[in-house]
Amino acid sequence: MRNSVLFFGSTILLLITSILTGNYFFHFSVSQLDTTDFTLIKQPLDYRGIIFSNSSIYYIVGFTLLPTIVFLVKHYANIKTTVQTIFATIFILFMGSVLWYYKIHQLNQIIDQATDFYISAGNTTYVNINWFKFGKYVSSGFILGGLLIVAFGKTRMLTQR
């Protein structure tokens, strides 16, 4: 009973927190880009992209699923102690931030190459902010971190036998 209350309570808490911080996360991510040589624009969305084009939706879903990912990792990786659970949670959060930073680095490289090409041609570079999808990379990092912990846990269990 205590575990289910803790699970649902942390899910609701992370849902509310991620809803409140979703726009700040997006603006902080955009501030990490080198925006000296291009202009950010926001193009109108078609009917298919209204919900899933916003990066904060993926951010909200990723942080809301975080307790579920930790629960599944505890179950499948045979994690028994609190220290192992804390380590697994920190590793999952670390992988989310690594993939988020990878996306920022990737965007900086792509935009640098595009601005070099367009500036040499005398044009102004415009970048659509609907293209960024930072939250998708954070959520993917959480899932990847969970899968890696499960893989390490299964390997550890096989080598201990």
Protein Blocks (a to p, Z undefined) as FASTA:
>chain_A
ZZmmmmmmmmmmmmmmmmmmmmmmmmmmmmmpccklbccddddddfklmmmmpmklmmmm
mmmmmmmmmmmmmmmnopabfklmmmmmmmmmmmmmmmmmmmmmmmmmmmmmmmmmmmmn
opacdddfklnommlmmmmmmmmmmmmmmmmmmmmmmmmZZ
